[in-house]
Structure formats: structure tokens, C-alpha cells
Amino acid sequence: MTDHYHISSLVVRALPERLHDVHAAIEALPGAEVHQSDGIAKLVAVLETANEQGIAATLNAIETLPGVLNASLVSHHVEETAGEQLESL
């Protein structure tokens, strides 16, 4: 049996004065990691989830964080694992 996991990237725009807080809050979400920041108001986040519903739930959680202006899905890729289950999922 082959398992799948989903890798997605997002661009997140935040209020400049809340960027640090938004960065920390995203990092605290399961399967989420901030990959890049412009240090002013934008972040690139990468998500690893078990399915599309996980992407939607995490995206919604990010969009509702205090200080977030918007979050946009940029890419989505499905990886297959040969029966291995990722611990982070």
C-alpha cells in the first residue's frame, strides 16, 4: 500500500509590527514551517499535511492569526511514500 503526504507553500502578508508574532505562531502549528521572510511584512510558509483537508485547515488557521492580512496558497505537491508514515503528520 502506498501512502501520500501533501507539501504546500503559502505567501503570508502580515502587519509589519506583528510579523515576529505571526512567524512564531505559524512555526507553532503542526506541520508548518516558515521558510523565508522579507523582514518587513511577508513570509513564505511550507506545510506538510496528510491530505487536502489538512491544507485547508492550516491555511484557515494562518488566515485568522492576529496580524495576518492574507495568506495565499502558491503551490501544492503530493508525495508518495512506500508504506512509511511521516511522524509530523
Backbone as JSON Lines, residues from 0, in Angstrom:
{"i":0,"aa":"M","n":[0.84,-1.18,0.0],"ca":[0.0,0.0,0.0],"c":[0.88,1.24,0.0]}
{"i":1,"aa":"T","n":[0.52,2.24,-0.76],"ca":[1.29,3.47,-0.86],"c":[0.55,4.58,-0.13]}
{"i":2,"aa":"D","n":[1.27,5.29,0.74],"ca":[0.71,6.43,1.45],"c":[1.11,7.71,0.73]}
{"i":3,"aa":"H","n":[0.36,8.75,1.0],"ca":[0.64,10.05,0.39],"c":[0.77,11.1,1.48]}
{"i":4,"aa":"Y","n":[1.52,12.13,1.19],"ca":[1.51,13.32,2.01],"c":[1.61,14.52,1.09]}
{"i":5,"aa":"H","n":[1.12,15.62,1.56],"ca":[0.97,16.82,0.75],"c":[1.92,17.9,1.22]}
{"i":6,"aa":"I","n":[2.63,18.5,0.29],"ca":[3.53,19.61,0.56],"c":[2.96,20.83,-0.15]}
{"i":7,"aa":"S","n":[2.76,21.89,0.61],"ca":[2.19,23.12,0.06],"c":[3.04,24.3,0.49]}
{"i":8,"aa":"S","n":[3.0,25.36,-0.32],"ca":[3.65,26.6,0.09],"c":[2.64,27.73,0.05]}
{"i":9,"aa":"L","n":[2.84,28.67,0.95],"ca":[1.94,29.81,1.09],"c":[2.76,31.09,1.15]}
{"i":10,"aa":"V","n":[2.17,32.17,0.68],"ca":[2.71,33.5,0.93],"c":[1.77,34.14,1.94]}
{"i":11,"aa":"V","n":[2.34,34.63,3.02],"ca":[1.55,35.24,4.09],"c":[1.98,36.7,4.22]}
{"i":12,"aa":"R","n":[0.99,37.6,4.18],"ca":[1.24,39.03,4.4],"c":[0.73,39.38,5.77]}
{"i":13,"aa":"A","n":[1.56,40.1,6.52],"ca":[1.2,40.46,7.89],"c":[1.44,41.95,8.12]}
{"i":14,"aa":"L","n":[0.82,42.45,9.15],"ca":[1.13,43.81,9.58],"c":[2.6,43.84,10.01]}
{"i":15,"aa":"P","n":[3.35,44.82,9.56],"ca":[4.79,44.85,9.89],"c":[5.08,44.74,11.38]}
{"i":16,"aa":"E","n":[4.26,45.39,12.2],"ca":[4.5,45.35,13.65],"c":[4.15,44.01,14.28]}
{"i":17,"aa":"R","n":[3.47,43.13,13.54],"ca":[3.1,41.81,14.05],"c":[3.85,40.67,13.37]}
{"i":18,"aa":"L","n":[4.79,41.0,12.48],"ca":[5.48,39.97,11.69],"c":[6.15,38.92,12.58]}
{"i":19,"aa":"H","n":[6.84,39.35,13.62],"ca":[7.52,38.4,14.51],"c":[6.52,37.45,15.17]}
{"i":20,"aa":"D","n":[5.39,38.0,15.65],"ca":[4.37,37.18,16.29],"c":[3.74,36.19,15.31]}
{"i":21,"aa":"V","n":[3.48,36.65,14.1],"ca":[2.9,35.78,13.07],"c":[3.88,34.65,12.73]}
{"i":22,"aa":"H","n":[5.14,35.0,12.59],"ca":[6.19,33.99,12.31],"c":[6.18,32.91,13.39]}
{"i":23,"aa":"A","n":[6.19,33.33,14.64],"ca":[6.21,32.37,15.75],"c":[4.94,31.52,15.78]}
{"i":24,"aa":"A","n":[3.79,32.13,15.51],"ca":[2.53,31.39,15.54],"c":[2.46,30.35,14.43]}
{"i":25,"aa":"I","n":[2.96,30.69,13.26],"ca":[2.98,29.71,12.16],"c":[3.89,28.55,12.52]}
{"i":26,"aa":"E","n":[5.06,28.84,13.05],"ca":[6.01,27.78,13.43],"c":[5.41,26.85,14.49]}
{"i":27,"aa":"A","n":[4.47,27.35,15.29],"ca":[3.86,26.55,16.35],"c":[2.78,25.61,15.82]}
{"i":28,"aa":"L","n":[2.31,25.82,14.59],"ca":[1.28,24.96,14.01],"c":[1.89,23.63,13.56]}
{"i":29,"aa":"P","n":[1.21,22.51,13.8],"ca":[1.72,21.21,13.37],"c":[1.9,21.15,11.85]}
{"i":30,"aa":"G","n":[3.07,20.72,11.42],"ca":[3.35,20.54,10.0],"c":[3.65,21.82,9.25]}
{"i":31,"aa":"A","n":[3.76,22.95,9.96],"ca":[4.02,24.24,9.31],"c":[5.41,24.74,9.66]}
{"i":32,"aa":"E","n":[6.04,25.39,8.69],"ca":[7.38,25.94,8.89],"c":[7.51,27.2,8.04]}
{"i":33,"aa":"V","n":[8.1,28.23,8.62],"ca":[8.38,29.44,7.84],"c":[9.72,29.22,7.16]}
{"i":34,"aa":"H","n":[9.7,29.3,5.86],"ca":[10.89,29.04,5.06],"c":[11.67,30.32,4.78]}
{"i":35,"aa":"Q","n":[10.97,31.44,4.63],"ca":[11.62,32.7,4.25],"c":[10.79,33.86,4.77]}
{"i":36,"aa":"S","n":[11.46,34.97,5.05],"ca":[10.78,36.2,5.44],"c":[11.51,37.38,4.82]}
{"i":37,"aa":"D","n":[10.76,38.38,4.4],"ca":[11.42,39.59,3.89],"c":[11.77,40.54,5.03]}
{"i":38,"aa":"G","n":[11.39,40.21,6.26],"ca":[11.71,41.02,7.42],"c":[10.83,42.26,7.55]}
{"i":39,"aa":"I","n":[9.91,42.44,6.63],"ca":[9.05,43.63,6.66],"c":[7.59,43.22,6.87]}
{"i":40,"aa":"A","n":[7.04,42.43,5.95],"ca":[5.62,42.09,6.06],"c":[5.24,40.8,5.36]}
{"i":41,"aa":"K","n":[6.18,40.07,4.76],"ca":[5.84,38.86,4.02],"c":[6.63,37.66,4.53]}
{"i":42,"aa":"L","n":[5.95,36.52,4.52],"ca":[6.56,35.25,4.9],"c":[6.21,34.2,3.84]}
{"i":43,"aa":"V","n":[7.09,33.25,3.65],"ca":[6.79,32.06,2.86],"c":[6.75,30.9,3.83]}
{"i":44,"aa":"A","n":[5.6,30.23,3.88],"ca":[5.43,29.1,4.77],"c":[5.3,27.82,3.95]}
{"i":45,"aa":"V","n":[5.8,26.72,4.5],"ca":[5.69,25.41,3.88],"c":[4.9,24.53,4.83]}
{"i":46,"aa":"L","n":[3.93,23.8,4.27],"ca":[3.09,22.9,5.05],"c":[3.31,21.47,4.6]}
{"i":47,"aa":"E","n":[3.33,20.55,5.54],"ca":[3.29,19.12,5.26],"c":[2.06,18.58,5.95]}
{"i":48,"aa":"T","n":[1.11,18.07,5.17],"ca":[-0.14,17.57,5.71],"c":[-0.46,16.2,5.14]}
{"i":49,"aa":"A","n":[-1.4,15.52,5.77],"ca":[-1.78,14.19,5.32],"c":[-2.75,14.22,4.15]}
{"i":50,"aa":"N","n":[-3.46,15.35,3.99],"ca":[-4.48,15.42,2.93],"c":[-4.83,16.87,2.63]}
{"i":51,"aa":"E","n":[-5.73,17.06,1.69],"ca":[-6.15,18.41,1.3],"c":[-6.88,19.12,2.44]}
{"i":52,"aa":"Q","n":[-7.61,18.37,3.24],"ca":[-8.32,18.96,4.37],"c":[-7.35,19.57,5.37]}
{"i":53,"aa":"G","n":[-6.2,18.94,5.53],"ca":[-5.16,19.48,6.41],"c":[-4.61,20.8,5.89]}
{"i":54,"aa":"I","n":[-4.46,20.89,4.58],"ca":[-4.02,22.15,3.97],"c":[-5.03,23.24,4.26]}
{"i":55,"aa":"A","n":[-6.31,22.95,4.0],"ca":[-7.37,23.94,4.2],"c":[-7.46,24.37,5.66]}
{"i":56,"aa":"A","n":[-7.36,23.42,6.57],"ca":[-7.46,23.74,7.99],"c":[-6.28,24.61,8.45]}
{"i":57,"aa":"T","n":[-5.08,24.28,8.0],"ca":[-3.91,25.06,8.39],"c":[-3.93,26.44,7.74]}
{"i":58,"aa":"L","n":[-4.33,26.5,6.49],"ca":[-4.46,27.79,5.81],"c":[-5.46,28.67,6.55]}
{"i":59,"aa":"N","n":[-6.59,28.1,6.93],"ca":[-7.6,28.85,7.67],"c":[-7.04,29.33,9.02]}
{"i":60,"aa":"A","n":[-6.31,28.47,9.7],"ca":[-5.72,28.85,10.99],"c":[-4.74,30.01,10.82]}
{"i":61,"aa":"I","n":[-3.95,29.99,9.76],"ca":[-3.0,31.06,9.5],"c":[-3.74,32.36,9.16]}
{"i":62,"aa":"E","n":[-4.77,32.26,8.34],"ca":[-5.52,33.45,7.93],"c":[-6.18,34.16,9.11]}
{"i":63,"aa":"T","n":[-6.49,33.42,10.16],"ca":[-7.18,34.0,11.31],"c":[-6.24,34.42,12.44]}
{"i":64,"aa":"L","n":[-4.92,34.27,12.23],"ca":[-3.97,34.72,13.25],"c":[-4.01,36.24,13.36]}
{"i":65,"aa":"P","n":[-3.91,36.77,14.57],"ca":[-3.85,38.22,14.74],"c":[-2.66,38.8,13.97]}
{"i":66,"aa":"G","n":[-2.92,39.83,13.19],"ca":[-1.86,40.48,12.43],"c":[-1.71,40.0,11.0]}
{"i":67,"aa":"V","n":[-2.38,38.9,10.63],"ca":[-2.3,38.4,9.26],"c":[-3.29,39.17,8.39]}
{"i":68,"aa":"L","n":[-2.79,39.72,7.29],"ca":[-3.65,40.42,6.33],"c":[-4.24,39.44,5.34]}
{"i":69,"aa":"N","n":[-3.42,38.52,4.83],"ca":[-3.93,37.45,3.95],"c":[-2.89,36.35,3.84]}
{"i":70,"aa":"A","n":[-3.35,35.19,3.4],"ca":[-2.48,34.04,3.16],"c":[-2.97,33.4,1.86]}
{"i":71,"aa":"S","n":[-2.03,33.15,0.96],"ca":[-2.39,32.61,-0.35],"c":[-1.61,31.33,-0.63]}
{"i":72,"aa":"L","n":[-2.33,30.31,-1.06],"ca":[-1.71,29.06,-1.48],"c":[-1.0,29.31,-2.8]}
{"i":73,"aa":"V","n":[0.28,28.96,-2.86],"ca":[1.07,29.19,-4.07],"c":[1.31,27.88,-4.81]}
{"i":74,"aa":"S","n":[1.63,26.82,-4.08],"ca":[1.87,25.55,-4.74],"c":[1.4,24.4,-3.86]}
{"i":75,"aa":"H","n":[1.16,23.26,-4.5],"ca":[0.7,22.05,-3.82],"c":[1.27,20.85,-4.57]}
{"i":76,"aa":"H","n":[1.89,19.95,-3.83],"ca":[2.5,18.78,-4.44],"c":[2.19,17.57,-3.56]}
{"i":77,"aa":"V","n":[1.9,16.44,-4.19],"ca":[1.64,15.2,-3.46],"c":[2.84,14.28,-3.63]}
{"i":78,"aa":"E","n":[3.36,13.81,-2.5],"ca":[4.47,12.85,-2.49],"c":[3.94,11.5,-2.06]}
{"i":79,"aa":"E","n":[4.54,10.48,-2.59],"ca":[4.19,9.11,-2.19],"c":[5.3,8.54,-1.33]}
{"i":80,"aa":"T","n":[4.9,7.77,-0.34],"ca":[5.86,7.05,0.48],"c":[5.54,5.57,0.36]}
{"i":81,"aa":"A","n":[6.53,4.75,0.37],"ca":[6.34,3.31,0.22],"c":[5.96,2.7,1.55]}
{"i":82,"aa":"G","n":[4.73,2.99,2.01],"ca":[4.24,2.4,3.24],"c":[4.75,3.07,4.5]}
{"i":83,"aa":"E","n":[5.57,4.1,4.37],"ca":[6.1,4.8,5.54],"c":[5.13,5.9,5.94]}
{"i":84,"aa":"Q","n":[4.96,6.1,7.22],"ca":[4.11,7.19,7.7],"c":[5.02,8.25,8.31]}
{"i":85,"aa":"L","n":[4.85,9.49,7.87],"ca":[5.64,10.58,8.4],"c":[5.23,10.88,9.82]}
{"i":86,"aa":"E","n":[6.21,11.07,10.71],"ca":[5.91,11.36,12.11],"c":[5.23,12.7,12.26]}
{"i":87,"aa":"S","n":[5.55,13.69,11.41],"ca":[4.99,15.03,11.54],"c":[3.52,15.1,11.13]}
{"i":88,"aa":"L","n":[3.01,14.07,10.49],"ca":[1.61,14.08,10.06],"c":[0.81,13.6,11.2]}
